[in-house]
Amino acid sequence: MHTIRQILANKGSEIHTTSPETTVYDGIRQLGECGVGALLVMDGDRPAGMFSERDYARKIILAGRGSRQTRVGEIMTSPLISIEPSVSAAAGLAMMTEKRIRHLPVIEDDQLIGLVSIGDLVAAVIDDQQHLIEQLERYVVG
C-alpha cells in the first residue's frame, strides 16, 4: 500500500503558493500559469489555507464579487486540513472524500513537506489494487 510519503517521492514536493493579500484575480492567473487547481496560501512561513478554482467559482462568481478587489485571504478555504506522510493513500482518499476537499498539504514535525491532490491518491490506490489483483491471480493459477 502506498503511503503519502511514497507518493511525494514519486511526484516531487513542489508546492505552488500565494499569500492572503494576493488579489483573487492574480491568484486565478497564477493557477493558470502553474497549471494547477489550487494554491497553498502562506501567511509568512505558516500555511493558512487553500485557494482553489472551486473557491473562485462559489465565492466570487456566484456571489457576484469582484476578483480584482477581493483578496485571496477573504475567500480561501480555512482552517487548513492537512495529512501526515505516514498515512496510506487509501486513508488520505477517505479523508478527502469525507471533508469534500481535493488537495492536502503534507505536514511532518510542524514542517510543510509537500502537497497531494485527489488525482495523486486515486492513482496510487488504483495501482495498489492492480497489484493486489495480480497477486491474487498468481495465487489462484498456482
Backbone as JSON Lines, residues from 0, in Angstrom:
{"i":0,"aa":"M","n":[0.83,-1.19,0.0],"ca":[0.0,0.0,0.0],"c":[0.88,1.25,0.0]}
{"i":1,"aa":"H","n":[0.56,2.17,-0.91],"ca":[1.3,3.43,-0.98],"c":[1.01,4.3,0.24]}
{"i":2,"aa":"T","n":[2.05,4.98,0.69],"ca":[1.86,6.0,1.72],"c":[1.97,7.37,1.05]}
{"i":3,"aa":"I","n":[1.56,8.37,1.76],"ca":[1.68,9.75,1.27],"c":[3.16,10.07,0.99]}
{"i":4,"aa":"R","n":[4.04,9.59,1.84],"ca":[5.48,9.81,1.64],"c":[5.95,9.24,0.31]}
{"i":5,"aa":"Q","n":[5.5,8.03,-0.03],"ca":[5.89,7.4,-1.3],"c":[5.34,8.18,-2.49]}
{"i":6,"aa":"I","n":[4.14,8.69,-2.36],"ca":[3.55,9.5,-3.44],"c":[4.4,10.75,-3.66]}
{"i":7,"aa":"L","n":[4.77,11.41,-2.58],"ca":[5.61,12.62,-2.7],"c":[6.98,12.29,-3.3]}
{"i":8,"aa":"A","n":[7.53,11.12,-2.95],"ca":[8.83,10.73,-3.5],"c":[8.75,10.58,-5.02]}
{"i":9,"aa":"N","n":[7.6,10.12,-5.52],"ca":[7.42,9.94,-6.96],"c":[7.07,11.23,-7.68]}
{"i":10,"aa":"K","n":[6.25,12.05,-7.08],"ca":[5.78,13.25,-7.77],"c":[6.63,14.49,-7.49]}
{"i":11,"aa":"G","n":[7.38,14.44,-6.42],"ca":[8.16,15.61,-6.04],"c":[7.41,16.43,-5.0]}
{"i":12,"aa":"S","n":[8.1,17.42,-4.48],"ca":[7.5,18.2,-3.38],"c":[7.27,19.66,-3.77]}
{"i":13,"aa":"E","n":[7.18,19.93,-5.07],"ca":[6.93,21.3,-5.5],"c":[5.54,21.74,-5.03]}
{"i":14,"aa":"I","n":[5.5,22.92,-4.44],"ca":[4.24,23.47,-3.93],"c":[4.08,24.87,-4.5]}
{"i":15,"aa":"H","n":[2.93,25.12,-5.09],"ca":[2.62,26.45,-5.61],"c":[1.87,27.21,-4.52]}
{"i":16,"aa":"T","n":[2.37,28.39,-4.18],"ca":[1.79,29.14,-3.07],"c":[1.41,30.55,-3.48]}
{"i":17,"aa":"T","n":[0.62,31.16,-2.64],"ca":[0.27,32.57,-2.76],"c":[0.12,33.12,-1.35]}
{"i":18,"aa":"S","n":[-0.16,34.39,-1.24],"ca":[-0.35,35.0,0.08],"c":[-1.8,35.43,0.25]}
{"i":19,"aa":"P","n":[-2.23,35.64,1.48],"ca":[-3.61,36.09,1.71],"c":[-3.89,37.47,1.1]}
{"i":20,"aa":"E","n":[-2.85,38.25,0.88],"ca":[-3.02,39.61,0.34],"c":[-3.1,39.66,-1.18]}
{"i":21,"aa":"T","n":[-2.81,38.55,-1.85],"ca":[-2.91,38.5,-3.31],"c":[-4.36,38.72,-3.73]}
{"i":22,"aa":"T","n":[-4.58,39.47,-4.8],"ca":[-5.95,39.59,-5.3],"c":[-6.39,38.26,-5.88]}
{"i":23,"aa":"V","n":[-7.68,38.0,-5.83],"ca":[-8.22,36.77,-6.4],"c":[-7.89,36.71,-7.89]}
{"i":24,"aa":"Y","n":[-7.94,37.85,-8.57],"ca":[-7.61,37.89,-10.0],"c":[-6.19,37.37,-10.23]}
{"i":25,"aa":"D","n":[-5.23,37.86,-9.46],"ca":[-3.85,37.4,-9.6],"c":[-3.7,35.94,-9.19]}
{"i":26,"aa":"G","n":[-4.46,35.51,-8.22],"ca":[-4.43,34.1,-7.81],"c":[-4.94,33.19,-8.91]}
{"i":27,"aa":"I","n":[-6.01,33.59,-9.58],"ca":[-6.55,32.8,-10.69],"c":[-5.54,32.77,-11.84]}
{"i":28,"aa":"R","n":[-4.92,33.89,-12.09],"ca":[-3.89,33.93,-13.15],"c":[-2.75,32.98,-12.81]}
{"i":29,"aa":"Q","n":[-2.35,32.95,-11.54],"ca":[-1.27,32.06,-11.1],"c":[-1.68,30.59,-11.25]}
{"i":30,"aa":"L","n":[-2.92,30.26,-10.94],"ca":[-3.4,28.89,-11.13],"c":[-3.22,28.47,-12.59]}
{"i":31,"aa":"G","n":[-3.61,29.36,-13.5],"ca":[-3.49,29.06,-14.92],"c":[-2.05,28.92,-15.36]}
{"i":32,"aa":"E","n":[-1.2,29.81,-14.91],"ca":[0.22,29.77,-15.29],"c":[0.9,28.51,-14.78]}
{"i":33,"aa":"C","n":[0.53,28.07,-13.59],"ca":[1.14,26.89,-12.99],"c":[0.48,25.59,-13.45]}
{"i":34,"aa":"G","n":[-0.7,25.71,-14.04],"ca":[-1.42,24.51,-14.49],"c":[-1.91,23.65,-13.34]}
{"i":35,"aa":"V","n":[-2.34,24.31,-12.26],"ca":[-2.83,23.59,-11.09],"c":[-4.24,24.08,-10.74]}
{"i":36,"aa":"G","n":[-4.92,23.33,-9.88],"ca":[-6.27,23.68,-9.48],"c":[-6.37,24.37,-8.14]}
{"i":37,"aa":"A","n":[-5.23,24.45,-7.41],"ca":[-5.26,25.07,-6.09],"c":[-3.87,25.57,-5.71]}
{"i":38,"aa":"L","n":[-3.86,26.59,-4.88],"ca":[-2.63,27.15,-4.34],"c":[-2.69,27.09,-2.82]}
{"i":39,"aa":"L","n":[-1.58,26.75,-2.21],"ca":[-1.49,26.81,-0.76],"c":[-1.28,28.27,-0.38]}
{"i":40,"aa":"V","n":[-2.09,28.76,0.54],"ca":[-1.98,30.15,0.98],"c":[-1.06,30.18,2.2]}
{"i":41,"aa":"M","n":[0.03,30.94,2.06],"ca":[1.02,31.03,3.12],"c":[0.97,32.42,3.76]}
{"i":42,"aa":"D","n":[0.83,32.45,5.07],"ca":[0.9,33.69,5.83],"c":[2.29,33.73,6.45]}
{"i":43,"aa":"G","n":[3.23,34.36,5.74],"ca":[4.63,34.29,6.13],"c":[5.14,32.89,5.85]}
{"i":44,"aa":"D","n":[5.62,32.19,6.89],"ca":[6.09,30.82,6.7],"c":[5.1,29.79,7.23]}
{"i":45,"aa":"R","n":[3.87,30.25,7.49],"ca":[2.83,29.39,8.07],"c":[1.72,29.14,7.05]}
{"i":46,"aa":"P","n":[1.4,27.85,6.77],"ca":[0.26,27.56,5.9],"c":[-1.04,28.06,6.55]}
{"i":47,"aa":"A","n":[-1.82,28.82,5.79],"ca":[-3.03,29.43,6.35],"c":[-4.33,28.91,5.74]}
{"i":48,"aa":"G","n":[-4.27,28.37,4.53],"ca":[-5.48,27.9,3.86],"c":[-5.17,27.46,2.45]}
{"i":49,"aa":"M","n":[-6.23,27.09,1.73],"ca":[-6.11,26.7,0.32],"c":[-7.0,27.63,-0.5]}
{"i":50,"aa":"F","n":[-6.51,28.0,-1.67],"ca":[-7.27,28.8,-2.62],"c":[-7.41,27.96,-3.89]}
{"i":51,"aa":"S","n":[-8.64,27.7,-4.29],"ca":[-8.87,26.81,-5.43],"c":[-9.85,27.41,-6.43]}
{"i":52,"aa":"E","n":[-9.91,26.77,-7.58],"ca":[-10.89,27.15,-8.6],"c":[-12.3,27.08,-8.03]}
{"i":53,"aa":"R","n":[-12.53,26.13,-7.16],"ca":[-13.84,25.98,-6.51],"c":[-14.16,27.19,-5.65]}
{"i":54,"aa":"D","n":[-13.17,27.69,-4.9],"ca":[-13.38,28.89,-4.1],"c":[-13.76,30.06,-5.0]}
{"i":55,"aa":"Y","n":[-13.07,30.19,-6.1],"ca":[-13.35,31.27,-7.05],"c":[-14.77,31.17,-7.59]}
{"i":56,"aa":"A","n":[-15.14,29.98,-8.04],"ca":[-16.47,29.8,-8.63],"c":[-17.58,30.09,-7.61]}
{"i":57,"aa":"R","n":[-17.43,29.57,-6.42],"ca":[-18.51,29.68,-5.42],"c":[-18.53,31.0,-4.65]}
{"i":58,"aa":"K","n":[-17.35,31.56,-4.4],"ca":[-17.28,32.71,-3.51],"c":[-17.05,34.03,-4.23]}
{"i":59,"aa":"I","n":[-16.76,33.97,-5.52],"ca":[-16.59,35.19,-6.31],"c":[-17.67,35.24,-7.38]}
{"i":60,"aa":"I","n":[-17.63,34.33,-8.32],"ca":[-18.56,34.35,-9.46],"c":[-20.0,34.26,-8.98]}
{"i":61,"aa":"L","n":[-20.33,33.21,-8.24],"ca":[-21.73,33.01,-7.82],"c":[-22.19,34.05,-6.81]}
{"i":62,"aa":"A","n":[-21.25,34.65,-6.07],"ca":[-21.6,35.66,-5.08],"c":[-21.6,37.07,-5.68]}
{"i":63,"aa":"G","n":[-21.22,37.19,-6.95],"ca":[-21.22,38.5,-7.6],"c":[-20.14,39.44,-7.1]}
{"i":64,"aa":"R","n":[-19.05,38.91,-6.61],"ca":[-17.96,39.74,-6.11],"c":[-16.94,40.0,-7.21]}
{"i":65,"aa":"G","n":[-16.12,40.99,-7.02],"ca":[-15.08,41.34,-7.98],"c":[-13.75,40.68,-7.64]}
{"i":66,"aa":"S","n":[-13.16,40.02,-8.62],"ca":[-11.89,39.31,-8.36],"c":[-10.7,40.27,-8.23]}
{"i":67,"aa":"R","n":[-10.82,41.48,-8.79],"ca":[-9.7,42.43,-8.68],"c":[-9.73,43.19,-7.34]}
{"i":68,"aa":"Q","n":[-10.87,43.2,-6.67],"ca":[-11.0,43.91,-5.4],"c":[-10.93,42.98,-4.19]}
{"i":69,"aa":"T","n":[-11.1,41.7,-4.39],"ca":[-11.16,40.74,-3.28],"c":[-9.8,40.08,-3.1]}
{"i":70,"aa":"R","n":[-9.4,39.91,-1.88],"ca":[-8.13,39.25,-1.56],"c":[-8.36,37.75,-1.34]}
{"i":71,"aa":"V","n":[-7.34,36.98,-1.68],"ca":[-7.4,35.52,-1.52],"c":[-7.75,35.16,-0.08]}
{"i":72,"aa":"G","n":[-7.18,35.87,0.88],"ca":[-7.44,35.58,2.29],"c":[-8.9,35.69,2.69]}
{"i":73,"aa":"E","n":[-9.69,36.44,1.92],"ca":[-11.11,36.61,2.23],"c":[-11.94,35.4,1.82]}
{"i":74,"aa":"I","n":[-11.44,34.63,0.85],"ca":[-12.26,33.53,0.33],"c":[-11.59,32.16,0.41]}
{"i":75,"aa":"M","n":[-10.34,32.1,0.88],"ca":[-9.64,30.82,0.94],"c":[-10.37,29.85,1.86]}
{"i":76,"aa":"T","n":[-10.15,28.57,1.62],"ca":[-10.7,27.55,2.49],"c":[-9.8,27.43,3.71]}
{"i":77,"aa":"S","n":[-10.39,27.67,4.87],"ca":[-9.66,27.66,6.12],"c":[-10.65,27.27,7.23]}
{"i":78,"aa":"P","n":[-10.24,26.59,8.27],"ca":[-8.89,26.21,8.61],"c":[-8.36,25.12,7.67]}
{"i":79,"aa":"L","n":[-7.06,25.08,7.57],"ca":[-6.38,24.16,6.68],"c":[-6.45,22.74,7.22]}
{"i":80,"aa":"I","n":[-6.81,21.82,6.35],"ca":[-6.8,20.39,6.68],"c":[-5.54,19.82,6.06]}
{"i":81,"aa":"S","n":[-4.77,19.06,6.85],"ca":[-3.51,18.52,6.35],"c":[-3.43,17.03,6.67]}
{"i":82,"aa":"I","n":[-2.34,16.41,6.18],"ca":[-2.14,14.98,6.38],"c":[-0.68,14.73,6.7]}
{"i":83,"aa":"E","n":[-0.41,13.64,7.39],"ca":[0.97,13.25,7.71],"c":[1.48,12.29,6.64]}
{"i":84,"aa":"P","n":[2.78,12.27,6.38],"ca":[3.32,11.44,5.31],"c":[3.23,9.94,5.54]}
{"i":85,"aa":"S","n":[3.02,9.5,6.76],"ca":[2.95,8.07,7.06],"c":[1.58,7.46,6.76]}
{"i":86,"aa":"V","n":[0.6,8.29,6.48],"ca":[-0.77,7.83,6.23],"c":[-0.85,7.15,4.88]}
{"i":87,"aa":"S","n":[-1.68,6.13,4.76],"ca":[-1.84,5.42,3.49],"c":[-2.62,6.28,2.5]}
{"i":88,"aa":"A","n":[-2.41,6.0,1.23],"ca":[-3.14,6.71,0.17],"c":[-4.64,6.48,0.32]}
{"i":89,"aa":"A","n":[-5.03,5.26,0.66],"ca":[-6.46,4.95,0.82],"c":[-7.08,5.76,1.96]}
{"i":90,"aa":"A","n":[-6.36,5.89,3.07],"ca":[-6.86,6.69,4.19],"c":[-6.93,8.16,3.82]}
{"i":91,"aa":"G","n":[-5.94,8.63,3.07],"ca":[-5.97,10.02,2.61],"c":[-7.14,10.28,1.68]}
{"i":92,"aa":"L","n":[-7.41,9.33,0.8],"ca":[-8.55,9.46,-0.12],"c":[-9.86,9.47,0.66]}
{"i":93,"aa":"A","n":[-9.96,8.63,1.68],"ca":[-11.16,8.62,2.51],"c":[-11.34,9.96,3.21]}
{"i":94,"aa":"M","n":[-10.24,10.55,3.69],"ca":[-10.3,11.85,4.35],"c":[-10.78,12.92,3.38]}
{"i":95,"aa":"M","n":[-10.23,12.91,2.16],"ca":[-10.64,13.9,1.17],"c":[-12.13,13.77,0.84]}
{"i":96,"aa":"T","n":[-12.58,12.53,0.72],"ca":[-13.99,12.3,0.41],"c":[-14.88,12.8,1.54]}
{"i":97,"aa":"E","n":[-14.51,12.47,2.76],"ca":[-15.3,12.89,3.92],"c":[-15.34,14.41,4.07]}
{"i":98,"aa":"K","n":[-14.2,15.06,3.86],"ca":[-14.11,16.51,4.04],"c":[-14.49,17.3,2.79]}
{"i":99,"aa":"R","n":[-14.7,16.58,1.68],"ca":[-15.06,17.19,0.4],"c":[-14.0,18.2,-0.06]}
{"i":100,"aa":"I","n":[-12.75,17.74,-0.04],"ca":[-11.63,18.56,-0.49],"c":[-10.85,17.8,-1.56]}
{"i":101,"aa":"R","n":[-10.02,18.52,-2.3],"ca":[-9.27,17.91,-3.39],"c":[-7.76,18.04,-3.26]}
{"i":102,"aa":"H","n":[-7.29,18.76,-2.25],"ca":[-5.86,18.98,-2.06],"c":[-5.53,18.92,-0.57]}
{"i":103,"aa":"L","n":[-4.4,18.27,-0.25],"ca":[-3.98,18.15,1.14],"c":[-2.5,18.51,1.29]}
{"i":104,"aa":"P","n":[-2.21,19.52,2.08],"ca":[-0.8,19.77,2.42],"c":[-0.3,18.63,3.31]}
{"i":105,"aa":"V","n":[0.95,18.26,3.12],"ca":[1.57,17.2,3.91],"c":[2.5,17.86,4.93]}
{"i":106,"aa":"I","n":[2.21,17.58,6.2],"ca":[2.94,18.21,7.3],"c":[3.62,17.11,8.13]}
{"i":107,"aa":"E","n":[4.93,17.33,8.38],"ca":[5.68,16.41,9.24],"c":[6.49,17.24,10.22]}
{"i":108,"aa":"D","n":[6.34,16.94,11.51],"ca":[7.05,17.68,12.56],"c":[6.86,19.19,12.4]}
{"i":109,"aa":"D","n":[5.62,19.59,12.17],"ca":[5.25,21.0,12.01],"c":[5.9,21.67,10.81]}
{"i":110,"aa":"Q","n":[6.4,20.88,9.85],"ca":[7.02,21.41,8.65],"c":[6.23,20.96,7.42]}
{"i":111,"aa":"L","n":[5.98,21.88,6.53],"ca":[5.32,21.58,5.26],"c":[6.32,20.86,4.36]}
{"i":112,"aa":"I","n":[5.97,19.64,3.9],"ca":[6.92,18.9,3.06],"c":[6.37,18.61,1.66]}
{"i":113,"aa":"G","n":[5.11,18.92,1.4],"ca":[4.55,18.67,0.08],"c":[3.05,18.88,0.05]}
{"i":114,"aa":"L","n":[2.48,18.54,-1.09],"ca":[1.04,18.69,-1.29],"c":[0.59,17.55,-2.2]}
{"i":115,"aa":"V","n":[-0.49,16.88,-1.84],"ca":[-1.05,15.83,-2.68],"c":[-2.46,16.22,-3.11]}
{"i":116,"aa":"S","n":[-2.81,15.77,-4.31],"ca":[-4.14,16.04,-4.83],"c":[-4.95,14.75,-4.85]}
{"i":117,"aa":"I","n":[-6.23,14.89,-5.05],"ca":[-7.09,13.72,-5.12],"c":[-6.66,12.82,-6.28]}
{"i":118,"aa":"G","n":[-6.19,13.42,-7.37],"ca":[-5.7,12.62,-8.5],"c":[-4.48,11.79,-8.13]}
{"i":119,"aa":"D","n":[-3.58,12.35,-7.33],"ca":[-2.41,11.61,-6.87],"c":[-2.84,10.38,-6.07]}
{"i":120,"aa":"L","n":[-3.81,10.58,-5.18],"ca":[-4.23,9.49,-4.3],"c":[-5.03,8.44,-5.06]}
{"i":121,"aa":"V","n":[-5.89,8.86,-5.97],"ca":[-6.66,7.9,-6.77],"c":[-5.7,7.02,-7.58]}
{"i":122,"aa":"A","n":[-4.7,7.63,-8.21],"ca":[-3.74,6.85,-9.0],"c":[-3.01,5.83,-8.13]}
{"i":123,"aa":"A","n":[-2.61,6.23,-6.92],"ca":[-1.9,5.32,-6.02],"c":[-2.8,4.17,-5.57]}
{"i":124,"aa":"V","n":[-4.05,4.47,-5.24],"ca":[-4.99,3.43,-4.8],"c":[-5.27,2.46,-5.95]}
{"i":125,"aa":"I","n":[-5.44,2.96,-7.15],"ca":[-5.66,2.08,-8.31],"c":[-4.44,1.18,-8.52]}
{"i":126,"aa":"D","n":[-3.24,1.76,-8.41],"ca":[-2.02,0.96,-8.55],"c":[-1.96,-0.13,-7.49]}
{"i":127,"aa":"D","n":[-2.29,0.22,-6.25],"ca":[-2.3,-0.77,-5.16],"c":[-3.3,-1.89,-5.45]}
{"i":128,"aa":"Q","n":[-4.48,-1.53,-5.93],"ca":[-5.5,-2.54,-6.23],"c":[-5.08,-3.43,-7.39]}
{"i":129,"aa":"Q","n":[-4.46,-2.84,-8.41],"ca":[-4.0,-3.63,-9.55],"c":[-2.94,-4.63,-9.11]}
{"i":130,"aa":"H","n":[-2.04,-4.19,-8.24],"ca":[-1.0,-5.08,-7.72],"c":[-1.63,-6.23,-6.94]}
{"i":131,"aa":"L","n":[-2.62,-5.95,-6.12],"ca":[-3.3,-6.98,-5.35],"c":[-4.01,-7.98,-6.27]}
{"i":132,"aa":"I","n":[-4.66,-7.49,-7.31],"ca":[-5.34,-8.36,-8.26],"c":[-4.34,-9.3,-8.93]}
{"i":133,"aa":"E","n":[-3.19,-8.77,-9.32],"ca":[-2.16,-9.6,-9.96],"c":[-1.66,-10.68,-8.99]}
{"i":134,"aa":"Q","n":[-1.46,-10.31,-7.73],"ca":[-1.02,-11.29,-6.74],"c":[-2.07,-12.39,-6.56]}
{"i":135,"aa":"L","n":[-3.33,-12.02,-6.48],"ca":[-4.41,-13.0,-6.3],"c":[-4.52,-13.91,-7.51]}
{"i":136,"aa":"E","n":[-4.36,-13.34,-8.71],"ca":[-4.42,-14.16,-9.93],"c":[-3.28,-15.18,-9.93]}
{"i":137,"aa":"R","n":[-2.07,-14.77,-9.55],"ca":[-0.94,-15.7,-9.5],"c":[-1.19,-16.79,-8.46]}
{"i":138,"aa":"Y","n":[-1.81,-16.43,-7.34],"ca":[-2.11,-17.4,-6.3],"c":[-3.13,-18.43,-6.78]}
{"i":139,"aa":"V","n":[-4.18,-17.95,-7.44],"ca":[-5.25,-18.84,-7.9],"c":[-4.73,-19.77,-9.0]}
{"i":140,"aa":"V","n":[-3.93,-19.23,-9.91],"ca":[-3.42,-20.03,-11.03],"c":[-2.36,-21.0,-10.52]}
{"i":141,"aa":"G","n":[-1.63,-20.6,-9.5],"ca":[-0.68,-21.5,-8.87],"c":[0.66,-21.36,-9.4]}
